[in-house]
């Protein structure tokens, strides 16, 4: 189920990208460049593409929330599956924290450094 929703999410994302690329710039922001205007252009096509973009955006939000909810309720590992890499990671010992070897049983060297007698 999660795999199907992820594939559907990828398809919707690609469709949203295509919808955005097909739309004509409305002349705001950095796209303003001269005297080009869409005053006499086709207005209905822009409305359909804009509404389609909003529908696809809403579908992305709903799909991501549903994927998250399903993955949480199924325990996470059931949704992703136990791979061989995850099993190897679980078997490896965790490294000791920083400074973990400070309290080792080996005594520290206590010989002081010799004084430099060449300076006067």
ZAMI-590654 format. One line per field, with one value per atom (N, C-alpha, C): residue number from 0; residue in one letter; atom name; x negated, z, y negated. Coordinates in steps of 0.02 Angstrom, whole numbers, plus 50000, padded with zeros to 5 digits. Each point is the difference from the previous one (the first is absolute). Layout:
residues N
resi = NUM	... $
resn = a	... $
name = CA	... $
xx = X	... $
zz = Z	... $
yy = Y	... $
end
This chain:
residues 120
resi = 0	0	0	1	1	1	2	2	2	3	3	3	4	4	4	5	5	5	6	6	6	7	7	7	8	8	8	9	9	9	10	10	10	11	11	11	12	12	12	13	13	13	14	14	14	15	15	15	16	16	16	17	17	17	18	18	18	19	19	19	20	20	20	21	21	21	22	22	22	23	23	23	24	24	24	25	25	25	26	26	26	27	27	27	28	28	28	29	29	29	30	30	30	31	31	31	32	32	32	33	33	33	34	34	34	35	35	35	36	36	36	37	37	37	38	38	38	39	39	39	40	40	40	41	41	41	42	42	42	43	43	43	44	44	44	45	45	45	46	46	46	47	47	47	48	48	48	49	49	49	50	50	50	51	51	51	52	52	52	53	53	53	54	54	54	55	55	55	56	56	56	57	57	57	58	58	58	59	59	59	60	60	60	61	61	61	62	62	62	63	63	63	64	64	64	65	65	65	66	66	66	67	67	67	68	68	68	69	69	69	70	70	70	71	71	71	72	72	72	73	73	73	74	74	74	75	75	75	76	76	76	77	77	77	78	78	78	79	79	79	80	80	80	81	81	81	82	82	82	83	83	83	84	84	84	85	85	85	86	86	86	87	87	87	88	88	88	89	89	89	90	90	90	91	91	91	92	92	92	93	93	93	94	94	94	95	95	95	96	96	96	97	97	97	98	98	98	99	99	99	100	100	100	101	101	101	102	102	102	103	103	103	104	104	104	105	105	105	106	106	106	107	107	107	108	108	108	109	109	109	110	110	110	111	111	111	112	112	112	113	113	113	114	114	114	115	115	115	116	116	116	117	117	117	118	118	118	119	119	119 $
resn = x	x	x	x	x	x	x	x	x	x	x	x	x	x	x	x	x	x	x	x	x	x	x	x	x	x	x	x	x	x	x	x	x	x	x	x	x	x	x	x	x	x	x	x	x	x	x	x	x	x	x	x	x	x	x	x	x	x	x	x	x	x	x	x	x	x	x	x	x	x	x	x	x	x	x	x	x	x	x	x	x	x	x	x	x	x	x	x	x	x	x	x	x	x	x	x	x	x	x	x	x	x	x	x	x	x	x	x	x	x	x	x	x	x	x	x	x	x	x	x	x	x	x	x	x	x	x	x	x	x	x	x	x	x	x	x	x	x	x	x	x	x	x	x	x	x	x	x	x	x	x	x	x	x	x	x	x	x	x	x	x	x	x	x	x	x	x	x	x	x	x	x	x	x	x	x	x	x	x	x	x	x	x	x	x	x	x	x	x	x	x	x	x	x	x	x	x	x	x	x	x	x	x	x	x	x	x	x	x	x	x	x	x	x	x	x	x	x	x	x	x	x	x	x	x	x	x	x	x	x	x	x	x	x	x	x	x	x	x	x	x	x	x	x	x	x	x	x	x	x	x	x	x	x	x	x	x	x	x	x	x	x	x	x	x	x	x	x	x	x	x	x	x	x	x	x	x	x	x	x	x	x	x	x	x	x	x	x	x	x	x	x	x	x	x	x	x	x	x	x	x	x	x	x	x	x	x	x	x	x	x	x	x	x	x	x	x	x	x	x	x	x	x	x	x	x	x	x	x	x	x	x	x	x	x	x	x	x	x	x	x	x	x	x	x	x	x	x	x	x	x	x	x	x	x	x	x	x	x	x $
name = N	CA	C	N	CA	C	N	CA	C	N	CA	C	N	CA	C	N	CA	C	N	CA	C	N	CA	C	N	CA	C	N	CA	C	N	CA	C	N	CA	C	N	CA	C	N	CA	C	N	CA	C	N	CA	C	N	CA	C	N	CA	C	N	CA	C	N	CA	C	N	CA	C	N	CA	C	N	CA	C	N	CA	C	N	CA	C	N	CA	C	N	CA	C	N	CA	C	N	CA	C	N	CA	C	N	CA	C	N	CA	C	N	CA	C	N	CA	C	N	CA	C	N	CA	C	N	CA	C	N	CA	C	N	CA	C	N	CA	C	N	CA	C	N	CA	C	N	CA	C	N	CA	C	N	CA	C	N	CA	C	N	CA	C	N	CA	C	N	CA	C	N	CA	C	N	CA	C	N	CA	C	N	CA	C	N	CA	C	N	CA	C	N	CA	C	N	CA	C	N	CA	C	N	CA	C	N	CA	C	N	CA	C	N	CA	C	N	CA	C	N	CA	C	N	CA	C	N	CA	C	N	CA	C	N	CA	C	N	CA	C	N	CA	C	N	CA	C	N	CA	C	N	CA	C	N	CA	C	N	CA	C	N	CA	C	N	CA	C	N	CA	C	N	CA	C	N	CA	C	N	CA	C	N	CA	C	N	CA	C	N	CA	C	N	CA	C	N	CA	C	N	CA	C	N	CA	C	N	CA	C	N	CA	C	N	CA	C	N	CA	C	N	CA	C	N	CA	C	N	CA	C	N	CA	C	N	CA	C	N	CA	C	N	CA	C	N	CA	C	N	CA	C	N	CA	C	N	CA	C	N	CA	C	N	CA	C	N	CA	C	N	CA	C	N	CA	C	N	CA	C	N	CA	C	N	CA	C	N	CA	C	N	CA	C	N	CA	C	N	CA	C	N	CA	C	N	CA	C	N	CA	C	N	CA	C	N	CA	C $
xx = 49959	50041	49957	49948	49956	49963	49978	49964	50045	50063	50047	50008	50006	50009	49937	49942	49937	49995	50018	49999	50051	50059	50050	49976	49964	49972	49949	49958	49950	50034	50052	50036	50033	50029	50033	49948	49940	49947	49977	49992	49979	50054	50063	50055	50002	49988	50000	49942	49943	49944	50016	50034	50019	50053	50047	50051	49968	49950	49967	49960	49967	49960	50042	50060	50043	50031	50010	50033	49958	50035	49967	49986	49944	49986	50051	50019	50051	49971	49934	49969	49978	50000	49980	49931	49968	49937	49943	49957	49942	50017	50061	50019	50017	50003	50017	49940	50013	49945	50024	50021	50017	50075	50021	50069	50044	49980	50043	50057	50060	50057	50049	50038	50050	50069	50006	50064	50052	49980	50047	49990	49965	49987	50060	49994	50054	50000	50054	50003	50024	50043	50028	49947	49951	49949	49959	49986	49963	50039	50066	50041	49999	50005	50001	49934	49945	49934	49988	50025	49991	50040	50062	50041	49973	49974	49969	49938	49961	49942	50020	50054	50023	50026	50035	50025	49942	49949	49942	49962	49994	49967	50038	50066	50041	49991	49996	49990	49932	49949	49934	50003	50033	50006	50037	50056	50040	49961	49965	49962	49943	49964	49945	50024	50056	50027	50026	50030	50024	49942	49947	49942	49969	49995	49972	50043	50065	50046	49997	50000	49998	49933	49946	49934	49994	50030	49997	50042	50059	50044	49977	49962	49977	49933	49974	49939	49937	50004	49941	49960	49979	49958	50041	50064	50041	50009	50003	50009	49937	49943	49938	49973	50009	49974	49932	49982	49935	49952	49955	49952	49937	49957	49938	49955	50003	49959	50022	50066	50025	49981	50002	49981	49926	49957	49929	49988	50037	49993	50022	50051	50024	49949	49962	49952	49934	49983	49935	50003	49946	50000	49996	50031	49999	49934	49973	49937	50008	49945	50003	50005	50029	50007	49931	49998	49938	49974	49936	49970	50016	50024	50017	49940	49940	49940	49962	50029	49965	49992	50046	49998	49974	49949	49973	49958	49985	49962	49925	49977	49929	49980	49948	49981	49968	50009	49971	49926	49963	49928	49990	49960	49991	49931	49961	49933	50006	49975	50005	49949	50013	49954	49939	49941	49938	49999	49972	49995	49947	50011	49953	49945	49940	49945	49959	50017	49959	50018	50058	50019	49973	49978	49974	50030 $
zz = 50000	50000	50000	50042	50004	49934	49970	49936	49947	49998	49951	50011	50063	50014	49982	50011	49982	49924	49963	49926	49977	50030	49983	50016	50055	50019	49949	49976	49950	49935	49980	49939	50007	50058	50012	50000	50029	50001	49929	49959	49930	49963	50012	49967	50022	50064	50024	49969	49993	49967	49928	49965	49931	49996	50047	50001	50011	50044	50014	49939	49967	49942	49940	49994	49943	50009	50062	50012	49974	49977	49979	50061	50001	50057	50003	50060	50007	50002	49995	49997	50067	50052	50065	50018	50046	50026	49950	49994	49957	49927	49985	49932	49960	50032	49963	49958	49935	49956	49938	50006	49941	49992	49937	49987	49982	50014	49984	50050	49974	50045	49971	50043	49980	50003	49981	50005	49954	49940	49952	49991	50046	49996	50023	49995	50021	50077	50030	50073	50030	49965	50027	50010	49955	50007	50063	50015	50061	50062	49998	50058	50011	49947	50006	50027	49974	50023	50072	50019	50069	50048	49982	50043	50003	49944	49999	50045	50001	50044	50073	50017	50069	50019	49954	50014	50010	49957	50007	50064	50019	50062	50060	49998	50054	50002	49941	49998	50029	49989	50029	50076	50027	50072	50030	49969	50026	49995	49944	49993	50050	50011	50048	50071	50018	50067	50008	49948	50005	50002	49962	50002	50070	50029	50067	50051	49995	50048	49993	49940	49990	50023	49988	50020	50076	50035	50073	50031	49973	50029	49987	49946	49985	50033	50040	50037	49965	49941	49966	49965	50036	49969	49952	50012	49954	49934	50004	49939	49958	50032	49964	49985	50045	49991	50031	50023	50029	49944	49985	49948	50031	49958	50024	50029	49973	50026	50070	50011	50066	50051	49980	50045	50019	49952	50015	50047	49989	50044	50071	50006	50067	50036	49964	50030	50019	49968	50015	50068	50037	50066	49992	50045	49995	50028	49972	50024	50068	50037	50066	49992	50049	49994	50005	49982	50003	50072	50007	50066	50039	49968	50034	50026	49974	50021	50054	50029	50051	50065	50015	50062	49988	49960	49986	50058	50003	50056	49992	49942	49988	50031	50043	50031	49950	50012	49956	50015	49950	50010	50045	50054	50050	49997	49949	49997	49973	50039	49977	49945	49961	49946	50030	49971	50025	49985	50047	49992	49948	49962	49949	50032	50002	50034	49952	49937	49952	50001	50024	50003	50064	49995	50059	50007 $
yy = 50060	49940	49937	50001	49941	49991	50055	49996	49969	50021	49971	49925	49979	49929	49960	50029	49966	49992	50052	49996	49948	49999	49950	49929	49992	49935	49977	50045	49982	49978	50035	49982	49931	49987	49935	49945	50012	49949	49984	50051	49988	49961	50018	49964	49927	49987	49931	49961	50032	49966	49982	50045	49986	49945	50000	49947	49932	49997	49936	49977	50047	49982	49977	50027	49983	49931	49978	49936	49942	49949	49938	49958	49965	49957	49943	49980	49949	49930	49994	49935	49973	50040	49976	50028	49968	50025	49990	50049	49995	50011	50023	50015	49937	49943	49939	49980	49996	49983	49964	49940	49962	49990	49993	49982	50059	50060	50057	50004	50007	50006	50050	50031	50049	49969	49938	49966	50031	50019	50028	50075	50031	50072	50041	50064	50045	50003	49979	49998	50066	50036	50062	50054	50004	50051	49987	49938	49983	50019	49990	50018	50075	50038	50073	50026	49972	50021	49980	49941	49978	50043	50014	50043	50071	50024	50066	50002	49946	49996	50003	49965	50002	50069	50033	50067	50049	49995	50044	49985	49937	49983	50029	49995	50029	50076	50032	50072	50019	49959	50014	49997	49950	49993	50060	50018	50056	50066	50010	50062	50004	49946	50002	50012	49968	50012	50072	50027	50069	50050	49988	50044	49999	49940	49994	50036	49993	50032	50075	50026	50072	50028	49966	50024	50001	49951	49998	50055	50013	50050	50071	50011	50068	50014	49955	50013	49977	49974	49974	50053	50053	50051	50043	50007	50039	49963	49934	49961	49999	49995	49996	50070	50046	50067	50007	50059	50012	50020	49957	50014	50029	50027	50029	49946	49940	49946	49981	49997	49983	50053	50064	50054	49995	49982	49992	49941	49946	49942	50016	50041	50018	50044	50041	50046	49966	49945	49968	49965	50004	49967	49924	49966	49927	49975	49947	49973	49967	49998	49968	49925	49967	49927	49966	49938	49962	49999	50012	50001	50062	50052	50061	50038	49987	50036	49962	49948	49962	50039	50043	50039	50070	50007	50066	50023	50066	50028	49989	49981	49989	49933	50000	49936	49953	49937	49950	49992	49979	49989	49940	50010	49947	49968	50016	49970	49929	49952	49931	49987	49951	49982	49967	50013	49972	49925	49963	49928	49984	49949	49980	49957	50026	49965	49958	49999	49962	49926	49982	49930	49968	49939	49965	49933 $
end
